[in-house]
């Protein structure tokens, strides 16, 4: 391994080392080169990882110990991830197996959907181990299908191409998973992210156990993951999404759960639909607001906050007296405080206030590393309108 020296740092526990922290000349190193990192003045060992001289985050650490990064290292790490989810959290069939930095495997995401594994490789360093990782996962889990979803645009910054590939099995039929007695079909090859949003599992189930009746609206409904939990509890739900593929799958999921009479799904722009409903003076007992990330970088944060504010201001206008809104942000650059303030302002713009019932985050199989606040991204607030 190359030996790299960096400036002294008080950020103990972070797996990221930025380019401006590096003292050594790294200009001749290839992206993905394994390195040992030392503090420049004390020669203290910091960790082992891989480097990308072209990236602002130039080094991503794999361990704080002097380990050999080989097949045994990855096998051990992956088994630890499996044990954490299955033995400690009690998840058996469907879960996020590997969550990048949070599992000390930066640049690697793996979701397990029964006999289907979906892999995302985000960095040049992890790309170098792609074949090894696939082999280890195949040996441990013996899945019927393995899919590479390497279509995140963060790969372009790493000098990597975008690709979506089935590396084992076929996708003649979509995978089917069960979440708290609701069945879901989804598309792991062409759907959003890895096909399904496991990170909202606990928030969906909390809301499901809270409600009993009424009429609801699910904005950015995707394949109906919030909608059908609500319909199962007796809510007459309408799901809105701009993707026809998502709407088609949501309708199919309603059918296989025998919830067609309790749900409808409409292809529409969410902002346009909200404005139409406001003009009609429509009111709902429950509204779910779960948009995709509005911000990909710190430079976009101001516009993103305005987007969240406008969206939630419109949604709150449609709430009945004592209605409930479950609103989320999956933008990592929007903090808990930022989001709380945005939702508070959205209520104020409607000359309303609310009681916070629940404050949620990402599901436990998406662990948050205390020393890396960047691993915390999902915010979910469930609020009851106080009139």
N, C-alpha and C positions, 0 to 999 in steps of 0.2 A: 504494500500500500504506500501511496505517496504520503509524506509527512508535511502537514500544513500548520502554520502558526497563525494565531489570531490574537487580537487585542484582548486584554482582560475584560471580563463581562460579569455583571451581577445578575444576569438573567438565567440563573441556574434552572435547569429542567427543560429549557426550550430546545427543540430539535432543529431549529432554524439558525443558520449563521449567514448574515448578510455580507454582500461583497465588500462594503466599506469597513467591515470588521476584520477582514483578512489582511495579514501582513505579508505573507509569502506571495511570490509571483505565480499566478495560476494560469497565465495566458496560454501556455502551451499544453494544458491538460485537456483531454477529451471529455465531453459531457458523459457523465456516468462513471467516471473513474473513482474507484474506492480510495478513501483517504483516512489517515489517522490525524486527529486534530489536537493541537497542544496550545496552551497559553504562552504567548511570546516571551514574557519576562520571567515567569517562574518555571517554564518548561513542564507545567502541570498537564497531565493527560485529561482531555475533555471528552472525547468519544470517537467512534468510528462511523463513517457514513459515506455518502457519495457526493460528487461535486458537479456543478454545471457552471463554468466560467461566464456563460452568457446570461445567466439568470440573476436577478436582484437577490433572491434567496439562493446564494451560491452553494451552500452545503446543507444537506439534510442528514441528520444523524440517525443511525439505526440502533445504536447502543451507547451507553455511557461507560461500558466495560470494553476491555481489549479482547474482542471476540473475532474469530475468523468468519467472514461473511461467505458462507458456502451453502450447499444443499442442506446440511444438517441444521444450520442456523435457521433457514426458512422453514424447514419442517417443524422444528421446535416452536418457533413463533406461531405458526399456523395452528398447531395443536393447542397451544396456550389459548389462542383466540376461540377455538372450538369449545374448550373446557369452560371458559368464562361464560360463554353464551348458554351452553347446554347444562352444565352442572351448577353453576352459580346462579344464573338468571332463570333457568328452567325452560329455555326456549329449545324446541326440538326440531321443527320442520322449516320454519321461515324466519330468517333473521339476517341482519348485517353481520357477516362473519369477520370482516376486516375493515376497520375504519381508519385507514391511513395513519397519520401521526398519533392518534389516540391509542393505536395498537403497536406503536414503534415500528411501523412499516410504511413510512411516508411515501406517498405517491401511489398507493395500492388500495383499491376498494373492491371488496367481494361481497355480493349478496347471495344468500342461499334461499332458493324457493323450492322446497322439497327436493326433487331429483334434478333440478336445474341450477347451475351456478352461473352467475353473471359477473364478469371481471372487468374492472376499469383500471388502466395503468395511465398515470398522469404525468410521470416524470421520466427523463432520459435514464436516470440511475436505475429506476425500477424496470424500465424497458429491457435493460441488459439481462435481467433475470426472468424474462417473460416465459420462456419455454420451461425453465426449471420450476417456476411457480405453478404453471398449468399441470405439469407432471405430478407435483406433490399433491395438489388439490384433487386430481383425478385418483391418485392412490388412496388418499384418506377418505374421500367421500363416495367414490364410484358413481358419479352422477350420470344420468342418461344424456344430459345436454350441458355443454359448456359454451358460453357465448362471451366473446370479447367485445365490449362496448367502449372502444377507444375513440369516441367521437367528441370528447370534451375539448373545447377550444383552448383550454389551458395547455394542451399538448403542443400547440403551435408555438407557444412561447419557449417550449423546451426543444424546439427543432424537430418535433415528431409529426408524422403524418396522421390524419384522421382515418379511422377504419371501424367497420362493424362486421364481425365475422363469427360464424358458427364453427368452432374448432372441434366439437364432438357432437354426434347425434344429429337430429334434424328438428325442425320446428313446424311439422305438419299440423300439429295442434298446439294452441297456446297453453302454457302452464296454468294450472288451477291451484289456488291456495285457499286456506280457510283462516279467517281472522275472527275469533270470538263468535262462532257459529254462522258467519256470513262467507259465502263462496265468492271468489273473485278470479276471473280470467283476465290476463293482461298480456301485452306484447313486449317481451324482454329485448327484442332486437330493434324495433322501431319506435317503441313508446318512450315517454320522458324518462330521463336518468337511466336507471336499470330496469324500468318497466313498471315499478310499483313504489309507493312511498311508505316504506316501513317505519320511517322516523316519526310519523304521526299516530302510530298504533295506540299508545296509551292515552293520548289526548282524545282520540275518537271514542275509545271505550268509556272514558270518563263522561263525555257528553252524552253518550248513549244511555248510561245509567242514571243520568240526571233528568231526562225528559220523558214524558208519557203521552203527550197528545199535541195536536195543533197542526199548523201549516208552516212548512219550512222552505228556505231557499239556500241552495248550495252553489256558491260562486267558484269558478275554476274547478268544476267537479271532477274532471279527468275521467277515470273509469268507474266513478260512483262510490269511492271508498267511504266518504263521510255520508253520502246520501242514503246508502242502503242500510247502514247501521241505524240511521234515524227512522227510515221506513219500517224497519223491523220492530221498532218501539211504538209504531202507530202514527208517526208524523207523515202527513201528506207532503212529499218533498218534490221540488223542482230543481233539477241540476242544470247549470249553464256552463258551456265550454265552447271555445272557438274552434276546436279540433273535431272534425267529423269522425275521425277514427276513434277518438276518445268517447264521443257520444254513442257511437255504434257499440263499443264494448260495454259502456255503462248500461245500455238497453239490454244487451245480452246478459249482463250480470243480474239485472233486475229479473229477467226471465228465469234464470236458473235458481234464483232464490225465491221464486213465486211472489215477487213484490211489484209486479207490473201495475196492479191496481193502486199501489201506494206511491208510485214514483213516475215522473216524466223527465225526459232529458231533451234539452233544446240547444241547438247549435246557434250561438250568438256571441257578439262581443259583449263582455260583462258590463263595461261602462255604458254602452248603448242600452242594454237591457235594463239596467238600474234606472236610467233616465225615463225609459218607457213606463216602467212600473210606477215611478214617482208621479208621472203625468196622470196615470190612472188612479192615483191615490190608493194604491194597493198596500196592504199591511201584512206582515208575517209574524208568527210567534217565535220563529227561530231563523237565524241567518248564519251561515258558515262562510267565512272569507279566507280562502287558502290559496293565494296567488303564487306564481313562480317568483323566484328572486328578482327584485326590481333593481338590484345593484350588484355589479361584478367587481367594482374597484372603489377605493375611497373617493376618487374623483367624481363618481356618479352619486354619491351619498345624498347630496342636497336634493337632486331631482327625484331620487327614490323616496325620500321622506315626504315630498310633496305628493308623489303618486299614492303612497299609502294613506295619506291624509285625505286626498280627494275620494279615493275608493271607499274608505270607511265612513266618511261624511255622507256619501250617497247611500250606503247600506243602512246606516242608522235611521235615515229618513223613512225607511220601510218597516221599521220595527213597531209592533203593537205595544200598547201599554203593558209593562212588565215582561216584554219580550226578551229573548236571549240572543246575544251575538257571540260567536266563537271566531275570533280573528287571529291570523297568524302571519309571521314573517320568517322566511328561511334565508334572509340576506345576512351573511356573516358580518358585514360592515355596519349593520344597524344593531346597536346595542339594546339590551333589555330596557335601559332608561330611555333611549331614543324612541323605541316602539311604544312604551307606556305613555310618553308625552304626546306622541302622535295620536293615539287612541283617545286620550283625555281631551285633546284639542278637537277631535272629530265630534265628540259628545257636546263640547261647548259650542261649536258652530251650529249645532242643532238645538241649542238652548236646553240640553238635557244633561243628566248625569246618570251614573250607573254604579252598581255594586259589583266589585270584582269577586267572582265566585272561585276562580281557579286560574293559576298561573303555571303553565306547562312548558316543557322543553322537549328536546329530542328523546326518543325512546332509549332505554337503557343499553340496547345493543349498538348505540351510537355514542360510546362513552366520551366524556369531556375530561381532557387531561388538565389538571389544575394549573400546571405550569405553562400551559398554552391556551390562553383564552380564545385563540383563533379556532379551536376545535368545538366551541360552543356557537351554534348558529341559529337554532330554531327557537322562536318565541311563540307561545300560544296563550291568549287571554280569553277567558270566558266570562262574560259580563251580563248582568241582568239589568235591564233598563229600569231606572227608578223614576217614576213620574209623579 
